[in-house]
Amino acid sequence: MKLQELDAKKVPALAGESVAFWDPSMFLRMLLRLMLEETGADLVEATSRAHLLSIVRESRPAVVLIGTGPMPGLPMAFCRQLRALHREPPAIVLIKPRSLPLGRAPVAPWDVAMNKPFTPLQLFAALSRARTQARRRARAGRRPVLRPGKPRAR
């Protein structure tokens, strides 16, 4: 399927929003850029994980796509660092090789994890799902937290 043939309804509208991304593979970064250009987003390509972290600190993108290498523990720690930067952090899509086990975290620090290789439609679905989850998380963060054992105020 060519990018020009994609149904416009399946491409998320990210015009005016910033999307920051990084992957260890230069080839995949080029593919991501081609696919993400279809969304109309302002694209910021990082040169390393550290650079991606500084981009998130400075520009607060709407979505962050993180590629992983063959290091199982690193995605969890890195995504937690991203989450800790802001009260309402960006939507995070983790792009991982099929062989990378992620363990069983009670709450994953990313919104969506997708396997390499992927199609443009899978990427766009992951972007939409991550943004929806980030909006839900932001709404839930504004609600009062009810502690166990305390009666609810009426």
MARPA-941916 format. One record per residue: x, y, z of N, C-alpha, C in turn; residue in one letter. Coordinates in steps of 0.001 Angstrom, whole numbers. Layout:
BEGIN
- X|Y|Z|X|Y|Z|X|Y|Z|a
...
//
This chain:
BEGIN
- 844|-1175|0|0|0|0|891|1240|0|m
- 592|2177|-888|1339|3423|-957|716|4437|-17|k
- 1553|5333|511|1038|6338|1428|-19|7215|778|l
- 105|7459|-530|-865|8294|-1218|-2243|7632|-1281|q
- -2312|6313|-1140|-3562|5590|-1252|-4291|5436|80|e
- -3714|5932|1167|-4344|5784|2475|-5634|6577|2554|l
- -6618|6004|3193|-7880|6671|3428|-7635|7818|4402|d
- -8104|9011|4062|-7868|10188|4899|-8443|10013|6301|a
- -9471|9197|6463|-10072|8987|7781|-9143|8197|8712|k
- -8213|7449|8146|-7330|6622|8958|-6045|7331|9359|k
- -5785|8503|8797|-4591|9271|9128|-4962|10268|10224|v
- -4347|10178|11407|-4707|11104|12480|-4337|12535|12116|p
- -5194|13466|12489|-4935|14877|12221|-4056|15429|13333|a
- -2809|15657|13022|-1864|16192|13999|-1334|17554|13563|l
- -2023|18206|12629|-1559|19503|12125|-1427|20485|13283|a
- -293|21155|13339|-42|22123|14392|499|21515|15673|g
- 519|20188|15772|1057|19530|16956|2462|19027|16652|e
- 3243|18906|17688|4613|18464|17532|4730|16976|17848|s
- 5476|16263|17011|5762|14848|17231|7278|14686|17247|v
- 7794|14205|18370|9227|13956|18502|9459|12459|18383|a
- 10520|12066|17674|10767|10633|17501|12251|10342|17429|f
- 12578|9104|17811|13943|8604|17722|13906|7093|17646|w
- 14804|6545|16849|15015|5105|16768|16498|4886|16486|d
- 17086|3793|17017|18508|3554|16757|18819|3325|15283|p
- 17834|2916|14506|18048|2645|13090|17772|3895|12247|s
- 18788|4346|11509|18604|5503|10637|17546|5208|9570|m
- 17517|3986|9086|16540|3594|8076|15119|3749|8616|f
- 14889|3280|9846|13551|3402|10423|13199|4859|10687|l
- 14178|5673|11079|13895|7108|11279|13448|7753|9976|r
- 14062|7357|8859|13642|7895|7558|12220|7453|7233|m
- 11907|6185|7489|10550|5692|7241|9526|6397|8130|l
- 9869|6590|9391|8967|7302|10298|8689|8710|9789|l
- 9747|9383|9351|9562|10738|8830|8593|10738|7645|r
- 8774|9801|6719|7867|9719|5564|6429|9461|5985|l
- 6249|8530|6913|4897|8201|7362|4264|9347|8142|m
- 5046|9977|9013|4503|11025|9869|4213|12315|9111|l
- 4876|12526|7984|4585|13712|7182|3136|13729|6721|e
- 2537|12548|6572|1140|12442|6151|175|13030|7182|e
- 575|13110|8439|-315|13592|9496|-376|15106|9577|t
- 584|15795|8959|622|17252|9016|1261|17785|10288|g
- 1854|16922|11082|2472|17337|12345|3808|18023|12102|a
- 4222|18799|13097|5568|19363|13101|6486|18274|13635|d
- 7409|17802|12812|8257|16671|13178|9585|17139|13744|l
- 9992|16498|14844|11284|16772|15457|11989|15437|15608|v
- 13058|15253|14837|13808|14003|14879|14999|14156|15811|e
- 15061|13306|16813|16177|13337|17757|17328|12498|17219|a
- 18526|12817|17676|19708|12071|17247|20110|10990|18239|t
- 19531|11027|19457|19830|10039|20491|18722|10070|21530|s
- 18764|9119|22459|17777|9127|23550|17930|10389|24403|r
- 19169|10774|24686|19412|11978|25492|18871|13217|24782|a
- 19064|13271|23476|18540|14397|22698|17014|14399|22728|h
- 16406|13227|22631|14947|13123|22701|14437|13629|24049|l
- 15116|13280|25107|14739|13743|26438|14810|15260|26525|l
- 15849|15861|25962|15966|17328|25998|14895|17987|25131|s
- 14529|17369|24013|13454|17900|23165|12142|17917|23944|i
- 11859|16833|24659|10616|16756|25430|10617|17810|26537|v
- 11770|18015|27181|11868|19049|28225|11577|20435|27671|r
- 12144|20730|26505|12072|22080|25954|10785|22369|25192|e
- 10359|21446|24328|9256|21776|23427|7927|21121|23764|s
- 7905|20165|24688|6674|19489|25112|5828|19022|23926|r
- 6323|18058|23152|5559|17567|22003|4281|16845|22446|p
- 3337|16749|21527|2070|16061|21812|2279|14553|21862|a
- 3166|14061|21005|3416|12620|20913|4917|12385|20843|v
- 5369|11313|21508|6767|10905|21452|6812|9462|20983|v
- 7581|9196|19937|7801|7826|19462|9230|7448|19807|l
- 9369|6335|20500|10687|5898|20948|10975|4526|20374|i
- 12063|4418|19653|12507|3122|19183|13442|2514|20199|g
- 13445|1204|20264|14315|534|21225|15317|-332|20500|t
- 16429|-504|21132|17417|-1447|20650|17236|-2752|21402|g
- 18229|-3613|21394|18099|-4905|22061|18429|-4844|23557|p
- 17915|-3842|24268|18197|-3702|25697|16892|-3745|26474|m
- 16531|-4864|27096|15223|-5034|27710|14850|-4031|28797|p
- 15748|-3640|29668|15375|-2770|30778|15310|-1299|30434|g
- 15961|-896|29368|16083|513|29045|14765|1202|28703|l
- 13871|620|27914|12632|1328|27594|11827|1718|28830|p
- 11747|837|29805|10975|1111|31016|11534|2327|31746|m
- 12837|2354|31981|13463|3460|32704|13364|4763|31918|a
- 13603|4700|30625|13568|5908|29804|12166|6503|29749|f
- 11150|5663|29579|9769|6158|29524|9345|6742|30868|c
- 9831|6175|31952|9532|6751|33279|10147|8141|33399|r
- 11346|8329|32853|11961|9663|32860|11095|10649|32080|q
- 10584|10220|30928|9716|11098|30131|8448|11455|30898|l
- 7850|10471|31549|6620|10703|32307|6843|11682|33457|r
- 8025|11646|34062|8298|12488|35222|8528|13956|34857|a
- 8685|14265|33587|9026|15631|33197|7891|16626|33375|l
- 6661|16206|33132|5531|17142|33149|4344|16528|33867|h
- 3483|17385|34363|2264|16906|35023|1392|16131|34046|r
- 1283|16643|32827|535|15949|31778|1504|15622|30654|e
- 2191|14485|30765|3205|14142|29759|2584|13801|28413|p
- 3399|13790|27383|2892|13475|26045|2507|12007|25917|p
- 1789|11719|24856|1487|10329|24517|2785|9672|24063|a
- 3028|8466|24535|4280|7777|24210|3980|6476|23483|i
- 4596|6316|22315|4497|5080|21546|5877|4438|21560|v
- 5943|3239|22064|7197|2496|22127|7261|1554|20936|l
- 8314|1674|20134|8493|826|18964|9585|-176|19305|i
- 9232|-1444|19333|10189|-2439|19804|10288|-3609|18841|k
- 11433|-4271|18842|11543|-5504|18066|10651|-6575|18689|p
- 10173|-7479|17872|9305|-8548|18382|10001|-9377|19460|r
- 11302|-9446|19398|12040|-10304|20323|12280|-9662|21683|s
- 11970|-8389|21851|12257|-7702|23104|11151|-7953|24121|l
- 11437|-8707|25183|10408|-8910|26209|10327|-7669|27100|p
- 9133|-7265|27451|8975|-6069|28272|8614|-6382|29711|l
- 8457|-7630|30047|8116|-7970|31419|6663|-7660|31711|g
- 6303|-7775|32956|4926|-7526|33365|4891|-6374|34359|r
- 4942|-5172|33857|4859|-3998|34724|3390|-3786|35087|a
- 3099|-3433|36351|1703|-3200|36717|1104|-2051|35915|p
- 1887|-1007|35694|1456|107|34857|2625|448|33953|v
- 2443|244|32664|3525|544|31725|3682|2057|31611|a
- 4900|2570|31543|5106|4012|31441|4928|4552|30023|p
- 4427|3744|29107|4113|4214|27754|2646|3949|27499|w
- 2101|4610|26490|682|4456|26171|434|3285|25239|d
- 1307|3097|24268|1149|2022|23288|2518|1444|22971|v
- 2597|126|22883|3818|-535|22409|3469|-1249|21118|a
- 4257|-1032|20102|4018|-1709|18824|5300|-2386|18368|m
- 5134|-3470|17645|6276|-4260|17182|6781|-3792|15829|n
- 8103|-3898|15647|8704|-3713|14329|8633|-5058|13627|k
- 8426|-5129|12376|8063|-4069|11431|6569|-3751|11546|p
- 6184|-2577|11026|4790|-2165|11086|4427|-1435|9801|f
- 3140|-1345|9539|2644|-657|8355|2265|772|8740|t
- 2080|1649|7761|1606|2999|8086|281|2973|8849|p
- -633|2076|8472|-1921|2009|9168|-1735|1620|10629|l
- -813|706|10921|-545|328|12306|52|1502|13084|q
- 943|2259|12452|1520|3431|13101|437|4459|13408|l
- -434|4738|12441|-1482|5725|12646|-2471|5280|13719|f
- -2781|3991|13760|-3660|3465|14812|-3001|3619|16181|a
- -1701|3358|16256|-973|3509|17524|-953|4969|17968|a
- -758|5892|17033|-773|7319|17363|-2129|7732|17922|l
- -3200|7307|17266|-4550|7647|17718|-4828|7067|19100|s
- -4463|5802|19288|-4693|5141|20570|-3897|5822|21683|r
- -2637|6177|21408|-1791|6823|22416|-2346|8195|22793|a
- -2801|8949|21825|-3363|10272|22116|-4638|10152|22939|r
- -5479|9164|22620|-6701|8934|23394|-6360|8588|24833|t
- -5382|7705|25021|-4989|7321|26381|-4385|8500|27139|q
- -3624|9345|26454|-3041|10515|27113|-4137|11492|27542|a
- -5161|11671|26712|-6284|12550|27086|-7023|11983|28299|r
- -7252|10669|28308|-7920|10041|29463|-7094|10211|30731|r
- -5783|10022|30595|-4898|10161|31745|-4937|11594|32280|r
- -4956|12569|31374|-4993|13972|31782|-6308|14294|32495|a
- -7424|13782|31973|-8718|14015|32634|-8752|13354|34004|r
- -8236|12149|34091|-8237|11422|35361|-7339|12118|36376|a
- -6276|12760|35920|-5359|13450|36817|-5972|14670|37467|g
- -7013|15204|36871|-7658|16401|37421|-8743|16062|38437|r
- -9154|14816|38472|-10184|14418|39429|-9583|14259|40811|r
- -10393|14497|41863|-9863|14273|43207|-9583|12793|43427|p
- -8516|12520|44134|-8141|11141|44413|-8856|10688|45677|v
- -9560|9575|45597|-10254|9033|46755|-9363|7998|47411|l
- -9117|8147|48674|-8275|7221|49418|-9132|6080|49963|r
- -8613|4864|49992|-9370|3758|50565|-9668|4033|52047|p
- -10872|3754|52449|-11247|3912|53841|-11814|5271|54174|g
- -11699|6245|53277|-12268|7560|53532|-13602|7673|52796|k
- -14625|8186|53451|-15918|8320|52783|-15854|9401|51704|p
- -16646|9196|50666|-16696|10188|49591|-17509|11388|50050|r
- -17073|12565|49650|-17816|13782|49946|-19057|13825|49079|a
- -20159|14217|49675|-21425|14272|48906|-21907|15684|48801|r
//
